[in-house]
Amino acid sequence: MAFDKNLDKELFSESIEFERSRITIAVFSYNGGTPKLQLGRENKSAAGEYSFAKLGRMTKEEVIAVLPLMEKAKKNL
């Protein structure tokens, strides 16, 4: 069975913007299943447009900013 975007329900989503990127913390439930936390990064181009990037490693500044949002998102898990 292939992934169906219509079955993926977003329960929570909030983003934090940094100088050259933004990190989004979200909770999704697929087809009524167990809610799961998702973290994503988008990098900002010189033109100011965002594009998906692997989250990978985070700076201390990013971790400090993301932790409160993860606590907020936890209420939807």
Kinemage of the C-alpha trace (Angstrom):
@kinemage 1
@onewidth
@group {chain A} dominant
@subgroup {mainchain}
@vectorlist {calphas} color= white
{ca met a 1} P 0.000 0.000 0.000
{ca ala a 2} L 1.503 3.348 -1.073
{ca phe a 3} L 1.558 6.469 1.083
{ca asp a 4} L -1.613 8.556 0.686
{ca lys a 5} L -1.217 12.208 1.706
{ca asn a 6} L -5.003 12.444 2.219
{ca leu a 7} L -4.734 9.992 5.138
{ca asp a 8} L -1.994 12.019 6.891
{ca lys a 9} L -3.638 14.330 9.444
{ca glu a 10} L -1.642 17.228 10.932
{ca leu a 11} L -2.482 17.591 14.621
{ca phe a 12} L 0.056 20.320 15.485
{ca ser a 13} L 2.588 22.432 13.619
{ca glu a 14} L 4.742 25.375 14.607
{ca ser a 15} L 7.928 26.815 13.075
{ca ile a 16} L 10.872 28.795 14.378
{ca glu a 17} L 12.789 31.030 11.987
{ca phe a 18} L 16.520 31.563 12.207
{ca glu a 19} L 18.835 33.703 10.084
{ca arg a 20} L 19.250 31.212 7.228
{ca ser a 21} L 16.715 28.486 7.998
{ca arg a 22} L 13.564 27.508 9.827
{ca ile a 23} L 12.738 24.405 11.811
{ca thr a 24} L 9.202 23.048 11.939
{ca ile a 25} L 7.930 20.845 14.746
{ca ala a 26} L 4.774 18.942 13.833
{ca val a 27} L 2.644 16.028 14.991
{ca phe a 28} L 0.975 13.813 12.389
{ca ser a 29} L -1.353 10.834 12.571
{ca tyr a 30} L -1.510 8.580 9.517
{ca asn a 31} L -4.844 6.859 8.847
{ca gly a 32} L -5.966 7.334 12.476
{ca gly a 33} L -2.805 5.679 13.789
{ca thr a 34} L -0.488 6.655 16.623
{ca pro a 35} L 0.443 10.360 16.505
{ca lys a 36} L 4.142 10.922 15.790
{ca leu a 37} L 6.469 13.894 16.183
{ca gln a 38} L 8.206 15.215 13.064
{ca leu a 39} L 11.046 17.744 12.935
{ca gly a 40} L 12.016 19.339 9.632
{ca arg a 41} L 14.393 21.986 8.380
{ca glu a 42} L 14.072 24.350 5.433
{ca asn a 43} L 17.006 26.470 4.273
{ca lys a 44} L 16.505 30.008 2.998
{ca ser a 45} L 18.014 30.900 -0.391
{ca ala a 46} L 19.559 34.292 -1.190
{ca ala a 47} L 16.206 35.180 -2.791
{ca gly a 48} L 14.467 34.465 0.524
{ca glu a 49} L 12.712 31.288 -0.623
{ca tyr a 50} L 12.688 28.152 1.533
{ca ser a 51} L 13.557 24.627 0.388
{ca phe a 52} L 13.548 21.312 2.269
{ca ala a 53} L 16.811 20.129 3.831
{ca lys a 54} L 17.775 17.221 6.054
{ca leu a 55} L 17.513 18.327 9.696
{ca gly a 56} L 20.792 16.683 10.689
{ca arg a 57} L 22.708 18.393 13.470
{ca met a 58} L 21.410 21.371 15.417
{ca thr a 59} L 23.214 24.295 17.040
{ca lys a 60} L 22.730 25.058 20.739
{ca glu a 61} L 20.609 28.082 19.747
{ca glu a 62} L 18.338 25.843 17.682
{ca val a 63} L 17.996 23.249 20.452
{ca ile a 64} L 17.095 25.918 23.019
{ca ala a 65} L 14.420 27.319 20.676
{ca val a 66} L 13.016 23.928 19.660
{ca leu a 67} L 12.677 22.289 23.095
{ca pro a 68} L 9.703 24.421 24.255
{ca leu a 69} L 7.884 23.668 20.984
{ca met a 70} L 8.512 19.961 21.443
{ca glu a 71} L 6.936 20.200 24.909
{ca lys a 72} L 3.956 21.976 23.345
{ca ala a 73} L 3.705 19.337 20.604
{ca lys a 74} L 3.882 16.544 23.198
{ca lys a 75} L 0.329 17.407 24.286
{ca asn a 76} L -0.850 16.129 20.876
{ca leu a 77} L 0.923 12.762 21.124
